């Protein structure tokens, strides 16, 4: 393998399904800010390239390949398709067993043979299941990082759990965004010795801290930034708001983001008569997000486990809000307690409990001293736990470990 460049930096392929969806800011921060490794991105789809430029790395669009067609039974195919025009045919046509043969659906193996990387980092667990056979055939060491929903995504599909078990067996390391996600991976059978924590890196230096004080005019701003999907607890917030608005009628819940629940949420806001107290911003860029942090008094994130067992790691926007000095109003869900200490950085309440959420909001808003204390502590604690340099360094330590492990496996195989 020609693993390193002239400066001695090993090449790591960052392998994604899509580079990059707008909500994947945290992935971009990792890919774009490696210090001791160089990277090249492979992706099935390319999106939003202007938002996620890579100055010193190439972004490659993988070529999709069609499943090979076998020549057997040409006359039967011709008969059904062109003579009686009945296609697809009512009977199986082909060489028995060939339809289950494995093939490389992308040119991944050829590209890896050409680039000879020291390691491949597969982003998201379900993508590792998809690419696993190609990575095996390429004979390169690789690791995978899990980020949240991908821990449970597709578990109900035939053969998926078996594929995940093989991922655990063949990957050099298995990374996850939070301790709670690591626990889920243990439950699914991942060997303990392969698990590593891979927290979100937050560029704290770029986020301006401001100590929070109550608004003199009573116009509180409670802010949340997220995808509009079930696990974000949006409808629990909506149920909690009437009690809060009764005490603070000029309060606004400001929501930034888009997603499949947007229309249903708008309708629920109207049905509850809360149009004057809820403001939907849609998707916002980083500059607007930080401007909203500066205007807000607290950050809401009452996440909850969904019927499909989708859960949070540590929400990226919540960590950034803490860096900006926003007290947190959230739930004891997923990785949230790993970032937020109850009664230190904010208040944590049980999932789906809108009464408890309303009481926590009112408790915070009615105590200026608590607001200021949480504001300072949220900033201090997230700086200690989620510093940018520390997390990039931890990721690259995983890279170095996986590369060395891959070399040892190659020697042992020989």
VEXFISE-392194 format. One record per residue (C-alpha): chain; residue in one letter; x, y, z. Coordinates in nm, 2 decimals. Layout:
// residues N
NODE,A,a,X,Y,Z $
...
END
This chain:
// residues 414
NODE,A,x,0.00,0.00,0.00 $
NODE,A,x,0.12,0.35,-0.08 $
NODE,A,x,-0.05,0.47,0.23 $
NODE,A,x,0.12,0.80,0.30 $
NODE,A,x,0.21,1.12,0.12 $
NODE,A,x,0.54,1.30,0.11 $
NODE,A,x,0.47,1.46,0.44 $
NODE,A,x,0.41,1.11,0.60 $
NODE,A,x,0.03,1.16,0.64 $
NODE,A,x,-0.17,0.84,0.59 $
NODE,A,x,-0.46,0.85,0.34 $
NODE,A,x,-0.81,0.79,0.49 $
NODE,A,x,-1.10,0.75,0.26 $
NODE,A,x,-1.42,0.92,0.40 $
NODE,A,x,-1.70,0.70,0.26 $
NODE,A,x,-2.05,0.85,0.26 $
NODE,A,x,-2.38,0.78,0.10 $
NODE,A,x,-2.43,1.15,0.04 $
NODE,A,x,-2.18,1.43,0.06 $
NODE,A,x,-2.34,1.62,0.23 $
NODE,A,x,-2.69,1.68,0.35 $
NODE,A,x,-2.74,2.02,0.51 $
NODE,A,x,-2.79,1.88,0.85 $
NODE,A,x,-2.45,1.69,0.83 $
NODE,A,x,-2.24,1.99,0.96 $
NODE,A,x,-2.07,1.77,1.22 $
NODE,A,x,-1.94,1.52,0.95 $
NODE,A,x,-1.80,1.81,0.75 $
NODE,A,x,-1.61,1.94,1.06 $
NODE,A,x,-1.44,1.60,1.10 $
NODE,A,x,-1.36,1.55,0.73 $
NODE,A,x,-1.23,1.90,0.67 $
NODE,A,x,-1.02,1.94,0.98 $
NODE,A,x,-0.80,1.63,1.00 $
NODE,A,x,-0.45,1.72,1.12 $
NODE,A,x,-0.24,1.41,1.09 $
NODE,A,x,-0.42,1.23,0.81 $
NODE,A,x,-0.52,1.34,0.46 $
NODE,A,x,-0.85,1.24,0.32 $
NODE,A,x,-1.04,1.18,0.00 $
NODE,A,x,-1.42,1.16,-0.01 $
NODE,A,x,-1.61,0.89,-0.19 $
NODE,A,x,-1.99,0.93,-0.22 $
NODE,A,x,-2.29,0.79,-0.40 $
NODE,A,x,-2.45,1.13,-0.43 $
NODE,A,x,-2.31,1.48,-0.42 $
NODE,A,x,-2.51,1.76,-0.27 $
NODE,A,x,-2.45,2.11,-0.13 $
NODE,A,x,-2.09,2.12,-0.24 $
NODE,A,x,-2.09,2.50,-0.22 $
NODE,A,x,-2.17,2.47,0.15 $
NODE,A,x,-1.91,2.20,0.23 $
NODE,A,x,-1.60,2.28,0.03 $
NODE,A,x,-1.28,2.08,0.08 $
NODE,A,x,-0.97,2.29,0.00 $
NODE,A,x,-0.71,2.01,0.02 $
NODE,A,x,-0.92,1.70,-0.06 $
NODE,A,x,-1.09,1.55,-0.37 $
NODE,A,x,-1.46,1.46,-0.36 $
NODE,A,x,-1.53,1.16,-0.58 $
NODE,A,x,-1.87,1.06,-0.72 $
NODE,A,x,-1.88,0.68,-0.72 $
NODE,A,x,-2.01,0.52,-1.04 $
NODE,A,x,-2.31,0.30,-1.00 $
NODE,A,x,-2.31,-0.03,-1.18 $
NODE,A,x,-2.60,-0.24,-1.31 $
NODE,A,x,-2.64,-0.60,-1.20 $
NODE,A,x,-2.49,-0.82,-1.47 $
NODE,A,x,-2.73,-0.99,-1.71 $
NODE,A,x,-2.68,-1.35,-1.81 $
NODE,A,x,-2.73,-1.47,-2.16 $
NODE,A,x,-2.92,-1.79,-2.07 $
NODE,A,x,-3.27,-1.83,-2.21 $
NODE,A,x,-3.24,-1.56,-2.47 $
NODE,A,x,-3.52,-1.70,-2.69 $
NODE,A,x,-3.76,-1.71,-2.39 $
NODE,A,x,-3.68,-1.35,-2.31 $
NODE,A,x,-3.73,-1.25,-2.67 $
NODE,A,x,-4.06,-1.43,-2.69 $
NODE,A,x,-4.22,-1.27,-2.38 $
NODE,A,x,-4.08,-0.92,-2.44 $
NODE,A,x,-4.11,-0.88,-2.81 $
NODE,A,x,-4.35,-1.14,-2.95 $
NODE,A,x,-4.64,-1.16,-2.69 $
NODE,A,x,-4.53,-0.84,-2.52 $
NODE,A,x,-4.57,-0.97,-2.17 $
NODE,A,x,-4.29,-0.82,-1.96 $
NODE,A,x,-4.20,-0.89,-1.69 $
NODE,A,x,-4.25,-1.25,-1.77 $
NODE,A,x,-4.49,-1.47,-1.57 $
NODE,A,x,-4.22,-1.73,-1.51 $
NODE,A,x,-3.86,-1.71,-1.39 $
NODE,A,x,-3.61,-1.66,-1.67 $
NODE,A,x,-3.24,-1.70,-1.62 $
NODE,A,x,-2.97,-1.94,-1.51 $
NODE,A,x,-3.07,-2.10,-1.18 $
NODE,A,x,-2.90,-1.95,-0.88 $
NODE,A,x,-2.74,-1.66,-1.08 $
NODE,A,x,-2.99,-1.41,-0.96 $
NODE,A,x,-2.84,-1.44,-0.60 $
NODE,A,x,-2.48,-1.39,-0.71 $
NODE,A,x,-2.30,-1.10,-0.55 $
NODE,A,x,-2.17,-0.82,-0.76 $
NODE,A,x,-2.01,-0.48,-0.69 $
NODE,A,x,-2.29,-0.22,-0.73 $
NODE,A,x,-2.04,0.07,-0.73 $
NODE,A,x,-1.68,0.11,-0.85 $
NODE,A,x,-1.56,0.13,-0.49 $
NODE,A,x,-1.32,-0.17,-0.52 $
NODE,A,x,-1.15,-0.03,-0.83 $
NODE,A,x,-1.11,0.31,-0.68 $
NODE,A,x,-0.96,0.17,-0.36 $
NODE,A,x,-0.72,-0.04,-0.56 $
NODE,A,x,-0.61,0.28,-0.74 $
NODE,A,x,-0.58,0.51,-0.43 $
NODE,A,x,-0.44,0.24,-0.19 $
NODE,A,x,-0.56,0.41,0.13 $
NODE,A,x,-0.43,0.32,0.48 $
NODE,A,x,-0.79,0.32,0.61 $
NODE,A,x,-1.15,0.37,0.51 $
NODE,A,x,-1.39,0.56,0.74 $
NODE,A,x,-1.75,0.45,0.67 $
NODE,A,x,-2.00,0.71,0.79 $
NODE,A,x,-2.32,0.56,0.93 $
NODE,A,x,-2.38,0.20,1.03 $
NODE,A,x,-2.64,0.10,0.76 $
NODE,A,x,-2.39,0.22,0.49 $
NODE,A,x,-2.13,-0.01,0.64 $
NODE,A,x,-2.37,-0.30,0.59 $
NODE,A,x,-2.42,-0.19,0.23 $
NODE,A,x,-2.05,-0.15,0.15 $
NODE,A,x,-1.91,-0.43,0.36 $
NODE,A,x,-1.87,-0.69,0.09 $
NODE,A,x,-1.69,-0.44,-0.14 $
NODE,A,x,-1.46,-0.34,0.14 $
NODE,A,x,-1.39,-0.70,0.21 $
NODE,A,x,-1.31,-0.77,-0.16 $
NODE,A,x,-1.09,-0.46,-0.17 $
NODE,A,x,-0.88,-0.59,0.12 $
NODE,A,x,-0.85,-0.26,0.30 $
NODE,A,x,-0.88,-0.19,0.68 $
NODE,A,x,-1.19,0.01,0.77 $
NODE,A,x,-1.39,0.15,1.06 $
NODE,A,x,-1.74,0.27,1.09 $
NODE,A,x,-1.91,0.55,1.29 $
NODE,A,x,-2.27,0.54,1.42 $
NODE,A,x,-2.45,0.87,1.47 $
NODE,A,x,-2.80,0.80,1.60 $
NODE,A,x,-3.08,0.65,1.40 $
NODE,A,x,-2.84,0.43,1.21 $
NODE,A,x,-2.80,0.21,1.53 $
NODE,A,x,-3.16,0.08,1.48 $
NODE,A,x,-3.23,0.16,1.11 $
NODE,A,x,-3.33,-0.14,0.90 $
NODE,A,x,-3.31,-0.39,1.19 $
NODE,A,x,-3.65,-0.53,1.09 $
NODE,A,x,-3.54,-0.60,0.73 $
NODE,A,x,-3.45,-0.96,0.64 $
NODE,A,x,-3.08,-1.03,0.66 $
NODE,A,x,-2.99,-0.69,0.80 $
NODE,A,x,-2.89,-0.81,1.15 $
NODE,A,x,-2.67,-1.07,1.00 $
NODE,A,x,-2.50,-0.80,0.79 $
NODE,A,x,-2.46,-0.59,1.10 $
NODE,A,x,-2.30,-0.88,1.29 $
NODE,A,x,-2.05,-0.91,1.00 $
NODE,A,x,-1.98,-0.54,1.02 $
NODE,A,x,-1.89,-0.58,1.38 $
NODE,A,x,-1.66,-0.87,1.30 $
NODE,A,x,-1.48,-0.72,1.01 $
NODE,A,x,-1.44,-0.35,1.10 $
NODE,A,x,-1.12,-0.26,1.28 $
NODE,A,x,-1.31,-0.03,1.52 $
NODE,A,x,-1.67,0.08,1.57 $
NODE,A,x,-1.73,0.44,1.68 $
NODE,A,x,-2.04,0.60,1.82 $
NODE,A,x,-2.14,0.96,1.91 $
NODE,A,x,-2.24,0.89,2.27 $
NODE,A,x,-2.22,0.64,2.56 $
NODE,A,x,-2.58,0.56,2.51 $
NODE,A,x,-2.53,0.46,2.15 $
NODE,A,x,-2.23,0.25,2.25 $
NODE,A,x,-2.46,0.07,2.49 $
NODE,A,x,-2.71,0.00,2.21 $
NODE,A,x,-2.42,-0.14,2.00 $
NODE,A,x,-2.31,-0.36,2.28 $
NODE,A,x,-2.67,-0.49,2.30 $
NODE,A,x,-2.66,-0.57,1.93 $
NODE,A,x,-2.35,-0.78,1.98 $
NODE,A,x,-2.06,-0.55,1.90 $
NODE,A,x,-1.74,-0.68,2.08 $
NODE,A,x,-1.64,-0.45,2.36 $
NODE,A,x,-1.28,-0.42,2.25 $
NODE,A,x,-1.38,-0.26,1.92 $
NODE,A,x,-1.60,0.02,2.06 $
NODE,A,x,-1.48,0.38,2.08 $
NODE,A,x,-1.65,0.71,2.17 $
NODE,A,x,-1.65,0.96,1.89 $
NODE,A,x,-1.80,1.28,2.02 $
NODE,A,x,-1.91,1.57,1.79 $
NODE,A,x,-1.63,1.83,1.75 $
NODE,A,x,-1.76,2.18,1.82 $
NODE,A,x,-1.57,2.49,1.70 $
NODE,A,x,-1.61,2.67,2.03 $
NODE,A,x,-1.38,2.96,1.93 $
NODE,A,x,-1.63,3.05,1.66 $
NODE,A,x,-1.93,3.06,1.90 $
NODE,A,x,-1.97,3.38,2.10 $
NODE,A,x,-2.06,3.33,2.46 $
NODE,A,x,-2.32,3.56,2.63 $
NODE,A,x,-2.44,3.53,2.99 $
NODE,A,x,-2.82,3.52,2.99 $
NODE,A,x,-3.05,3.75,3.18 $
NODE,A,x,-3.44,3.78,3.18 $
NODE,A,x,-3.59,4.02,2.91 $
NODE,A,x,-3.72,4.34,3.07 $
NODE,A,x,-4.02,4.33,2.85 $
NODE,A,x,-4.12,3.97,2.92 $
NODE,A,x,-4.05,3.87,2.56 $
NODE,A,x,-3.87,3.54,2.63 $
NODE,A,x,-3.73,3.34,2.33 $
NODE,A,x,-3.70,2.97,2.37 $
NODE,A,x,-3.51,2.83,2.08 $
NODE,A,x,-3.47,2.48,1.92 $
NODE,A,x,-3.28,2.39,1.60 $
NODE,A,x,-3.33,2.04,1.46 $
NODE,A,x,-3.48,1.83,1.19 $
NODE,A,x,-3.85,1.82,1.22 $
NODE,A,x,-3.89,1.45,1.30 $
NODE,A,x,-4.06,1.25,1.58 $
NODE,A,x,-3.76,1.20,1.81 $
NODE,A,x,-3.72,1.58,1.86 $
NODE,A,x,-4.02,1.61,2.09 $
NODE,A,x,-4.18,1.90,1.91 $
NODE,A,x,-4.53,1.80,1.99 $
NODE,A,x,-4.44,1.76,2.36 $
NODE,A,x,-4.32,2.12,2.35 $
NODE,A,x,-4.64,2.23,2.19 $
NODE,A,x,-4.84,2.06,2.47 $
NODE,A,x,-4.63,2.24,2.73 $
NODE,A,x,-4.65,2.59,2.58 $
NODE,A,x,-5.01,2.69,2.69 $
NODE,A,x,-4.92,2.67,3.06 $
NODE,A,x,-4.60,2.87,3.00 $
NODE,A,x,-4.78,3.13,2.78 $
NODE,A,x,-5.04,3.17,3.04 $
NODE,A,x,-4.76,3.30,3.27 $
NODE,A,x,-4.56,3.48,3.00 $
NODE,A,x,-4.80,3.57,2.71 $
NODE,A,x,-4.53,3.74,2.50 $
NODE,A,x,-4.30,3.44,2.50 $
NODE,A,x,-4.20,3.29,2.17 $
NODE,A,x,-4.09,2.93,2.09 $
NODE,A,x,-3.85,2.98,1.79 $
NODE,A,x,-3.79,2.66,1.58 $
NODE,A,x,-3.52,2.63,1.31 $
NODE,A,x,-3.52,2.34,1.07 $
NODE,A,x,-3.72,2.14,0.82 $
NODE,A,x,-3.83,1.79,0.79 $
NODE,A,x,-4.12,1.55,0.74 $
NODE,A,x,-4.32,1.67,1.04 $
NODE,A,x,-4.32,2.03,0.94 $
NODE,A,x,-4.67,2.05,0.79 $
NODE,A,x,-4.83,1.85,1.07 $
NODE,A,x,-4.66,2.07,1.33 $
NODE,A,x,-4.78,2.39,1.16 $
NODE,A,x,-5.14,2.25,1.17 $
NODE,A,x,-5.10,2.16,1.54 $
NODE,A,x,-4.98,2.51,1.62 $
NODE,A,x,-5.29,2.66,1.45 $
NODE,A,x,-5.52,2.41,1.62 $
NODE,A,x,-5.37,2.51,1.96 $
NODE,A,x,-5.41,2.88,1.88 $
NODE,A,x,-5.04,2.94,1.94 $
NODE,A,x,-4.96,3.12,1.61 $
NODE,A,x,-4.84,3.43,1.80 $
NODE,A,x,-4.62,3.23,2.03 $
NODE,A,x,-4.45,3.00,1.77 $
NODE,A,x,-4.21,3.11,1.50 $
NODE,A,x,-4.08,2.87,1.23 $
NODE,A,x,-3.76,2.98,1.06 $
NODE,A,x,-3.71,2.69,0.83 $
NODE,A,x,-3.35,2.58,0.76 $
NODE,A,x,-3.09,2.83,0.87 $
NODE,A,x,-2.72,2.85,0.79 $
NODE,A,x,-2.45,2.87,1.06 $
NODE,A,x,-2.44,3.25,1.07 $
NODE,A,x,-2.82,3.27,1.12 $
NODE,A,x,-2.80,2.99,1.38 $
NODE,A,x,-2.55,3.17,1.59 $
NODE,A,x,-2.75,3.49,1.56 $
NODE,A,x,-3.05,3.31,1.70 $
NODE,A,x,-2.84,3.17,1.98 $
NODE,A,x,-2.75,3.53,2.07 $
NODE,A,x,-3.11,3.64,2.08 $
NODE,A,x,-3.25,3.34,2.27 $
NODE,A,x,-3.28,3.30,2.65 $
NODE,A,x,-3.28,2.91,2.67 $
NODE,A,x,-3.26,2.61,2.44 $
NODE,A,x,-3.52,2.34,2.42 $
NODE,A,x,-3.45,1.98,2.31 $
NODE,A,x,-3.71,1.74,2.47 $
NODE,A,x,-3.61,1.44,2.27 $
NODE,A,x,-3.80,1.11,2.30 $
NODE,A,x,-3.77,0.75,2.19 $
NODE,A,x,-3.99,0.68,1.89 $
NODE,A,x,-4.20,0.37,1.81 $
NODE,A,x,-3.91,0.26,1.58 $
NODE,A,x,-3.66,0.30,1.87 $
NODE,A,x,-3.49,0.60,1.70 $
NODE,A,x,-3.29,0.78,1.97 $
NODE,A,x,-3.05,1.07,1.99 $
NODE,A,x,-2.67,1.06,2.04 $
NODE,A,x,-2.57,1.40,2.17 $
NODE,A,x,-2.76,1.66,1.96 $
NODE,A,x,-2.51,1.89,1.78 $
NODE,A,x,-2.72,2.21,1.80 $
NODE,A,x,-2.77,2.16,2.17 $
NODE,A,x,-2.39,2.14,2.23 $
NODE,A,x,-2.34,2.46,2.03 $
NODE,A,x,-2.62,2.63,2.22 $
NODE,A,x,-2.44,2.55,2.54 $
NODE,A,x,-2.12,2.69,2.41 $
NODE,A,x,-2.31,3.01,2.34 $
NODE,A,x,-2.44,3.02,2.70 $
NODE,A,x,-2.79,2.90,2.66 $
NODE,A,x,-2.94,2.71,2.96 $
NODE,A,x,-3.09,2.37,2.84 $
NODE,A,x,-3.44,2.24,2.89 $
NODE,A,x,-3.44,1.88,2.77 $
NODE,A,x,-3.51,1.52,2.86 $
NODE,A,x,-3.32,1.23,3.02 $
NODE,A,x,-3.30,1.07,2.67 $
NODE,A,x,-3.02,0.91,2.48 $
NODE,A,x,-2.69,1.10,2.50 $
NODE,A,x,-2.84,1.42,2.63 $
NODE,A,x,-2.74,1.35,3.00 $
NODE,A,x,-2.38,1.30,2.89 $
NODE,A,x,-2.37,1.67,2.79 $
NODE,A,x,-2.63,1.83,3.03 $
NODE,A,x,-2.61,1.78,3.40 $
NODE,A,x,-2.95,1.84,3.57 $
NODE,A,x,-2.96,2.15,3.78 $
NODE,A,x,-2.62,2.25,3.67 $
NODE,A,x,-2.64,2.33,3.29 $
NODE,A,x,-3.02,2.32,3.28 $
NODE,A,x,-3.32,2.11,3.37 $
NODE,A,x,-3.38,1.75,3.25 $
NODE,A,x,-3.73,1.60,3.26 $
NODE,A,x,-3.88,1.26,3.17 $
NODE,A,x,-3.95,1.19,2.80 $
NODE,A,x,-4.30,1.29,2.66 $
NODE,A,x,-4.40,1.46,2.99 $
NODE,A,x,-4.53,1.79,2.88 $
NODE,A,x,-4.64,1.89,3.23 $
NODE,A,x,-4.29,1.83,3.37 $
NODE,A,x,-4.15,2.03,3.08 $
NODE,A,x,-4.38,2.32,3.13 $
NODE,A,x,-4.29,2.33,3.50 $
NODE,A,x,-3.92,2.32,3.42 $
NODE,A,x,-3.95,2.61,3.18 $
NODE,A,x,-4.14,2.82,3.43 $
NODE,A,x,-3.89,2.73,3.71 $
NODE,A,x,-3.61,2.86,3.49 $
NODE,A,x,-3.79,3.17,3.37 $
NODE,A,x,-3.90,3.27,3.72 $
NODE,A,x,-3.55,3.26,3.86 $
NODE,A,x,-3.29,3.51,3.72 $
NODE,A,x,-3.02,3.37,3.94 $
NODE,A,x,-3.08,3.02,3.80 $
NODE,A,x,-3.08,3.15,3.45 $
NODE,A,x,-2.74,3.31,3.49 $
NODE,A,x,-2.59,3.02,3.67 $
NODE,A,x,-2.70,2.76,3.41 $
NODE,A,x,-2.58,2.99,3.13 $
NODE,A,x,-2.23,3.01,3.27 $
NODE,A,x,-2.21,2.64,3.36 $
NODE,A,x,-2.34,2.53,3.03 $
NODE,A,x,-2.06,2.71,2.85 $
NODE,A,x,-1.80,2.59,3.09 $
NODE,A,x,-1.90,2.23,3.09 $
NODE,A,x,-1.93,2.19,2.71 $
NODE,A,x,-1.59,2.36,2.66 $
NODE,A,x,-1.44,2.09,2.88 $
NODE,A,x,-1.62,1.79,2.72 $
NODE,A,x,-1.66,1.88,2.35 $
NODE,A,x,-1.36,2.10,2.26 $
NODE,A,x,-1.29,2.09,1.89 $
NODE,A,x,-0.92,2.01,1.90 $
NODE,A,x,-0.97,1.74,2.16 $
NODE,A,x,-1.24,1.56,1.96 $
NODE,A,x,-1.05,1.58,1.63 $
NODE,A,x,-0.75,1.44,1.81 $
NODE,A,x,-0.95,1.16,1.95 $
NODE,A,x,-1.08,1.07,1.61 $
NODE,A,x,-0.73,1.06,1.46 $
NODE,A,x,-0.62,0.85,1.75 $
NODE,A,x,-0.88,0.60,1.64 $
NODE,A,x,-0.75,0.62,1.28 $
NODE,A,x,-0.40,0.55,1.39 $
NODE,A,x,-0.52,0.25,1.61 $
NODE,A,x,-0.72,0.11,1.32 $
NODE,A,x,-0.44,0.14,1.07 $
NODE,A,x,-0.20,-0.04,1.30 $
NODE,A,x,-0.46,-0.31,1.37 $
NODE,A,x,-0.51,-0.35,1.00 $
NODE,A,x,-0.14,-0.40,0.94 $
NODE,A,x,-0.12,-0.66,1.22 $
NODE,A,x,-0.41,-0.85,1.07 $
NODE,A,x,-0.24,-0.85,0.73 $
NODE,A,x,0.08,-0.98,0.88 $
NODE,A,x,-0.10,-1.25,1.07 $
NODE,A,x,-0.29,-1.35,0.75 $
NODE,A,x,0.04,-1.40,0.57 $
END
